[in-house]
Each structure stands twice: as structure tokens, then as C-alpha cells.
């Protein structure tokens, strides 16, 4: 049985190029950084969990909720193929039980904060916004896109960003957790505009302060789908 099943919907990605050496301290054992077009990326991602089930059970008041995370991209060579995955710097949710389970069972870095979202659409466009309150200050990311969804082009940056099907979490320098994230290929919406009010230092620490003054490399909005998160495996050094 899958550890968690849910829908991830209306995923807004704000993508930045980052110097690889800034991520070395966060790199889980057994992985290496994954590049696209010789660039290293980090992404701020907002979306909604819908119809969430933990070990097949819907937990009251923890079924539909927002998440905003900051993540980067890694890969691991296994069985003569690359497992391409993500590592989370932090994941923000409004539900303390989700934080407790993820931090204690998967060694993730969840934080529980007040959150809101807004989805609007008219005949031609849609707007998606995710907000969270940190130290009494509201932060937000917002995108406006065309209403119709289109396929993600094979080999594109959008495919690179959205198609990492493994999660990795650092335990220590000789141990990490690995879990599979299953979902079909997503559709995307063409971006018309975006807005962002995020204090990266406040939310993620001084190492990411430079993002306060950076323009994104790209902005994406993906429709999402049903997903399943499988049970973890533990990667350990043999030495």
C-alpha cells in the first residue's frame, strides 16, 4: 500500500538558477546535483493537496490543504539508470499532523503556518495564488495564465522541472531516505504574468538571501494529477 495518495493541483513554479556550491550542504547521501542545459535550478512551488489519504485513510481536517516548498533537483544512479529526484529545503503546510508525520517518518523539513489560496478564472485566463504567514508577515506567490492547458514539450525546461519522480531527504552524511513519487505527465498553462512577495531570508535562511533580488529564470503553472508517495528506502554508506 502506498504511504500517501492525493491529488496535487495547480502547481505554480517560480524557478531560479543557483550556484551549485550553495546546495552542497543539503545534498543527501547517494545523490548528485541534476542539471538542465548546464544550469542548476531551485524552485519555489505552491499547490494544493486534494483528497489526501494516508495509508488509505482520510484523516479529518487533513484532506484538502495548501503547500509551498523550496526544492532543488538531484539524481542517483541505480540499476543502470538515473533516478531523478528532488530535495526539499522546506515545505510549508497549514496542518500540524502532516508536519509531524513527514518530519518524523521521512526526515523532511516541514513547517506549519497559516495559509490561504485563491483560484480564479474567466473566459480567457486563470489566476492562482498561494499565501502563508511567517512572523506576522504574509508572503505570497501568484501567477496568471491562459485558461487552456497544453502538453509539456519533451526535452523542455518545463519537462525537466516537473518530471522528477523520486524524493530524497538527508539524514546525515552517510545516510538518506529515498521514496518514489508516481504520477502521469502533466499539462501546463501558458504564463501571462506573475507576482511574488517572499522574504527568502526569513523563510529559508541567509544562504538564500540572494533570491530576494533575483528575477526568476522561468515561471510555470502545471495542472497536476493524482499522485502516490511510496514507502521509503534507507540509503546507507557501507563504510
FINU-953666 format. One record per residue (C-alpha): residue number from 1; x, y, z. Coordinates in Angstrom, 3 decimals. Layout:
N
+-----+----------+----------+----------+
: num :        x :        y :        z :
+-----+----------+----------+----------+
: NUM :        X :        Y :        Z :
...
+-----+----------+----------+----------+
This chain:
239
+-----+----------+----------+----------+
: num :        x :        y :        z :
+-----+----------+----------+----------+
:   1 :    0.000 :    0.000 :    0.000 :
:   2 :    1.238 :    3.494 :   -0.850 :
:   3 :    2.226 :    5.660 :    2.102 :
:   4 :    0.162 :    8.588 :    0.796 :
:   5 :   -2.226 :    9.191 :   -2.077 :
:   6 :   -3.677 :   12.544 :   -3.089 :
:   7 :   -4.208 :   14.952 :   -5.932 :
:   8 :   -1.682 :   17.733 :   -6.484 :
:   9 :   -3.404 :   20.548 :   -8.365 :
:  10 :   -2.491 :   23.928 :   -9.889 :
:  11 :    1.245 :   23.761 :   -9.222 :
:  12 :    2.901 :   27.167 :   -9.604 :
:  13 :    6.691 :   27.018 :  -10.066 :
:  14 :    8.991 :   30.022 :   -9.669 :
:  15 :   12.373 :   28.783 :  -10.922 :
:  16 :   15.815 :   30.272 :  -10.304 :
:  17 :   19.327 :   29.421 :  -11.392 :
:  18 :   21.599 :   28.847 :   -8.383 :
:  19 :   25.310 :   28.299 :   -7.867 :
:  20 :   25.794 :   24.556 :   -7.230 :
:  21 :   28.139 :   25.035 :   -4.273 :
:  22 :   25.323 :   26.684 :   -2.284 :
:  23 :   23.459 :   23.365 :   -2.248 :
:  24 :   26.311 :   21.062 :   -1.230 :
:  25 :   25.400 :   21.113 :    2.471 :
:  26 :   21.844 :   19.999 :    1.639 :
:  27 :   22.792 :   17.172 :   -0.755 :
:  28 :   21.604 :   13.768 :    0.534 :
:  29 :   23.974 :   10.797 :    0.657 :
:  30 :   23.930 :    8.783 :   -2.590 :
:  31 :   22.787 :   11.656 :   -4.822 :
:  32 :   24.378 :   14.299 :   -7.016 :
:  33 :   23.016 :   17.538 :   -8.436 :
:  34 :   20.918 :   17.271 :  -11.585 :
:  35 :   21.446 :   19.971 :  -14.219 :
:  36 :   19.437 :   21.192 :  -17.195 :
:  37 :   21.371 :   22.822 :  -20.033 :
:  38 :   24.371 :   23.009 :  -17.668 :
:  39 :   22.318 :   25.067 :  -15.168 :
:  40 :   21.494 :   24.217 :  -11.566 :
:  41 :   17.934 :   25.110 :  -10.531 :
:  42 :   15.997 :   25.790 :   -7.344 :
:  43 :   12.211 :   26.225 :   -7.386 :
:  44 :    9.593 :   27.810 :   -5.157 :
:  45 :    6.450 :   25.728 :   -5.655 :
:  46 :    2.878 :   26.317 :   -4.474 :
:  47 :   -0.022 :   23.914 :   -4.948 :
:  48 :   -2.984 :   22.215 :   -3.275 :
:  49 :   -3.348 :   18.730 :   -1.870 :
:  50 :   -6.853 :   17.358 :   -2.533 :
:  51 :   -8.495 :   14.091 :   -1.422 :
:  52 :   -5.473 :   13.172 :    0.690 :
:  53 :   -5.296 :    9.649 :    2.123 :
:  54 :   -2.595 :    8.401 :    4.497 :
:  55 :   -2.217 :    4.616 :    4.266 :
:  56 :   -5.589 :    4.582 :    2.540 :
:  57 :   -7.368 :    6.595 :    5.266 :
:  58 :   -8.716 :   10.138 :    5.023 :
:  59 :   -7.714 :   11.986 :    8.191 :
:  60 :  -10.410 :   14.508 :    9.256 :
:  61 :   -9.412 :   18.142 :    8.599 :
:  62 :   -6.295 :   16.958 :    6.723 :
:  63 :   -7.844 :   16.097 :    3.338 :
:  64 :   -7.542 :   19.361 :    1.374 :
:  65 :   -4.807 :   21.902 :    2.096 :
:  66 :   -2.106 :   24.132 :    0.597 :
:  67 :    1.638 :   23.551 :    0.387 :
:  68 :    4.514 :   25.827 :   -0.575 :
:  69 :    8.006 :   24.369 :   -0.821 :
:  70 :   11.513 :   25.330 :   -1.860 :
:  71 :   13.246 :   22.472 :   -3.666 :
:  72 :   16.221 :   21.584 :   -5.823 :
:  73 :   16.987 :   18.747 :   -8.236 :
:  74 :   19.195 :   15.683 :   -7.852 :
:  75 :   19.804 :   12.304 :   -9.443 :
:  76 :   21.002 :    8.865 :   -8.305 :
:  77 :   22.483 :    6.097 :  -10.461 :
:  78 :   20.669 :    2.828 :   -9.746 :
:  79 :   20.129 :   -0.335 :  -11.780 :
:  80 :   21.906 :    1.152 :  -14.822 :
:  81 :   19.592 :    4.164 :  -14.950 :
:  82 :   19.276 :    7.605 :  -13.401 :
:  83 :   16.667 :    8.136 :  -10.713 :
:  84 :   15.876 :   11.841 :  -10.998 :
:  85 :   14.517 :   13.382 :   -7.820 :
:  86 :   14.003 :   16.439 :   -5.649 :
:  87 :   15.290 :   17.572 :   -2.271 :
:  88 :   13.235 :   19.978 :   -0.175 :
:  89 :   14.819 :   22.845 :    1.712 :
:  90 :   11.499 :   23.377 :    3.471 :
:  91 :    7.829 :   22.512 :    2.958 :
:  92 :    5.160 :   24.767 :    4.468 :
:  93 :    1.663 :   23.402 :    5.188 :
:  94 :   -1.219 :   24.543 :    7.420 :
:  95 :   -1.752 :   21.137 :    9.075 :
:  96 :    0.380 :   20.115 :   12.093 :
:  97 :   -0.300 :   16.387 :   11.684 :
:  98 :    1.194 :   16.483 :    8.171 :
:  99 :    4.274 :   18.221 :    9.562 :
: 100 :    4.625 :   15.659 :   12.346 :
: 101 :    4.362 :   12.630 :   10.046 :
: 102 :    6.657 :   13.987 :    7.305 :
: 103 :    9.372 :   15.207 :    9.675 :
: 104 :    9.413 :   12.113 :   11.858 :
: 105 :    8.933 :    9.359 :    9.264 :
: 106 :   10.619 :   10.852 :    6.172 :
: 107 :   13.091 :   13.266 :    7.754 :
: 108 :   11.660 :   16.142 :    5.730 :
: 109 :   11.717 :   19.787 :    6.812 :
: 110 :    8.040 :   20.722 :    7.167 :
: 111 :    6.766 :   23.812 :    8.962 :
: 112 :    3.164 :   24.550 :    9.976 :
: 113 :    1.938 :   28.076 :    9.203 :
: 114 :   -1.358 :   29.799 :    8.457 :
: 115 :   -2.051 :   29.509 :    4.721 :
: 116 :   -4.597 :   30.621 :    2.123 :
: 117 :   -5.142 :   30.128 :   -1.584 :
: 118 :   -7.205 :   31.662 :   -4.360 :
: 119 :   -8.089 :   30.179 :   -7.741 :
: 120 :   -9.908 :   32.462 :  -10.200 :
: 121 :  -10.765 :   32.029 :  -13.860 :
: 122 :  -12.670 :   33.804 :  -16.606 :
: 123 :  -13.269 :   33.034 :  -20.274 :
: 124 :   -9.626 :   33.539 :  -21.249 :
: 125 :   -7.365 :   33.188 :  -18.227 :
: 126 :   -6.871 :   31.800 :  -14.748 :
: 127 :   -5.143 :   33.169 :  -11.661 :
: 128 :   -3.587 :   31.006 :   -8.944 :
: 129 :   -2.293 :   32.420 :   -5.657 :
: 130 :   -0.797 :   30.806 :   -2.532 :
: 131 :   -0.219 :   32.758 :    0.688 :
: 132 :    1.385 :   31.940 :    4.032 :
: 133 :    2.001 :   33.934 :    7.220 :
: 134 :    5.520 :   33.966 :    8.663 :
: 135 :    6.326 :   36.097 :   11.729 :
: 136 :    3.070 :   38.048 :   11.235 :
: 137 :    4.032 :   38.868 :    7.617 :
: 138 :    2.014 :   37.494 :    4.719 :
: 139 :    4.100 :   36.030 :    1.898 :
: 140 :    2.656 :   35.080 :   -1.491 :
: 141 :    3.277 :   33.782 :   -4.965 :
: 142 :    0.769 :   34.457 :   -7.733 :
: 143 :    0.580 :   33.519 :  -11.412 :
: 144 :   -1.785 :   34.427 :  -14.232 :
: 145 :   -2.003 :   32.059 :  -17.189 :
: 146 :   -4.070 :   31.194 :  -20.221 :
: 147 :   -7.132 :   29.129 :  -19.406 :
: 148 :   -6.456 :   26.212 :  -21.768 :
: 149 :   -3.885 :   23.592 :  -20.818 :
: 150 :   -1.298 :   22.292 :  -23.275 :
: 151 :    1.132 :   19.330 :  -23.275 :
: 152 :    4.602 :   19.834 :  -21.837 :
: 153 :    7.179 :   19.561 :  -24.617 :
: 154 :    9.619 :   16.654 :  -24.416 :
: 155 :   13.132 :   17.835 :  -23.619 :
: 156 :   11.989 :   21.268 :  -22.425 :
: 157 :   12.877 :   23.037 :  -19.223 :
: 158 :    9.257 :   22.564 :  -18.116 :
: 159 :    9.625 :   18.796 :  -18.513 :
: 160 :   12.858 :   18.873 :  -16.510 :
: 161 :   11.220 :   20.819 :  -13.676 :
: 162 :    8.053 :   18.725 :  -13.461 :
: 163 :    9.356 :   15.209 :  -14.137 :
: 164 :   11.444 :   14.215 :  -11.148 :
: 165 :    9.858 :   11.068 :   -9.758 :
: 166 :   11.886 :   10.472 :   -6.588 :
: 167 :   12.246 :   12.287 :   -3.294 :
: 168 :   15.428 :   12.325 :   -1.206 :
: 169 :   15.960 :   13.558 :    2.345 :
: 170 :   19.304 :   13.886 :    4.081 :
: 171 :   19.595 :   12.088 :    7.427 :
: 172 :   23.346 :   12.619 :    7.873 :
: 173 :   26.475 :   12.451 :    5.733 :
: 174 :   26.291 :    8.639 :    5.453 :
: 175 :   22.520 :    8.095 :    5.295 :
: 176 :   19.498 :    9.384 :    3.394 :
: 177 :   15.887 :    8.450 :    2.709 :
: 178 :   14.570 :    7.692 :   -0.778 :
: 179 :   10.933 :    7.396 :   -1.859 :
: 180 :    9.164 :    7.185 :   -5.195 :
: 181 :    6.558 :    9.737 :   -6.319 :
: 182 :    4.235 :    8.348 :   -9.001 :
: 183 :    2.144 :   10.485 :  -11.336 :
: 184 :    1.431 :   10.804 :  -15.072 :
: 185 :    2.976 :   13.511 :  -17.230 :
: 186 :    1.279 :   16.840 :  -16.511 :
: 187 :   -0.254 :   19.540 :  -18.679 :
: 188 :    0.796 :   23.176 :  -18.330 :
: 189 :   -0.793 :   26.600 :  -18.782 :
: 190 :    0.986 :   29.349 :  -20.722 :
: 191 :    2.073 :   32.070 :  -18.282 :
: 192 :    0.817 :   35.628 :  -18.836 :
: 193 :    2.111 :   37.293 :  -15.654 :
: 194 :    3.296 :   36.600 :  -12.130 :
: 195 :    3.780 :   38.386 :   -8.813 :
: 196 :    5.872 :   37.435 :   -5.809 :
: 197 :    6.279 :   38.771 :   -2.263 :
: 198 :    8.608 :   36.372 :   -0.444 :
: 199 :   11.344 :   37.125 :    2.069 :
: 200 :   13.663 :   34.220 :    1.314 :
: 201 :   15.932 :   35.068 :    4.264 :
: 202 :   13.015 :   34.974 :    6.698 :
: 203 :   11.596 :   31.758 :    5.273 :
: 204 :   14.700 :   29.764 :    4.338 :
: 205 :   17.741 :   31.337 :    5.987 :
: 206 :   20.583 :   33.694 :    4.979 :
: 207 :   22.068 :   31.297 :    2.421 :
: 208 :   19.071 :   32.047 :    0.174 :
: 209 :   19.059 :   35.819 :    0.734 :
: 210 :   20.300 :   36.400 :   -2.828 :
: 211 :   16.921 :   35.226 :   -4.163 :
: 212 :   15.305 :   38.383 :   -2.759 :
: 213 :   16.992 :   40.342 :   -5.541 :
: 214 :   16.867 :   37.780 :   -8.352 :
: 215 :   14.485 :   37.589 :  -11.273 :
: 216 :   13.208 :   34.069 :  -11.949 :
: 217 :   14.693 :   32.108 :  -14.817 :
: 218 :   11.181 :   30.900 :  -15.623 :
: 219 :    7.642 :   30.604 :  -14.244 :
: 220 :    5.369 :   27.595 :  -14.790 :
: 221 :    1.821 :   26.550 :  -13.964 :
: 222 :    1.033 :   22.834 :  -14.212 :
: 223 :   -2.412 :   21.292 :  -13.789 :
: 224 :   -1.170 :   18.345 :  -11.737 :
: 225 :   -2.866 :   14.988 :  -11.220 :
: 226 :   -3.393 :   12.168 :   -8.796 :
: 227 :   -0.115 :   11.178 :   -7.130 :
: 228 :    1.111 :    8.457 :   -4.828 :
: 229 :    4.073 :    8.587 :   -2.475 :
: 230 :    5.562 :    5.184 :   -1.800 :
: 231 :    7.190 :    3.873 :    1.349 :
: 232 :   10.750 :    4.985 :    1.945 :
: 233 :   14.003 :    3.106 :    1.464 :
: 234 :   17.103 :    3.947 :    3.523 :
: 235 :   20.380 :    4.568 :    1.694 :
: 236 :   23.469 :    3.961 :    3.848 :
: 237 :   27.190 :    4.071 :    3.342 :
: 238 :   28.863 :    0.646 :    3.558 :
: 239 :   31.986 :    2.113 :    5.185 :
+-----+----------+----------+----------+
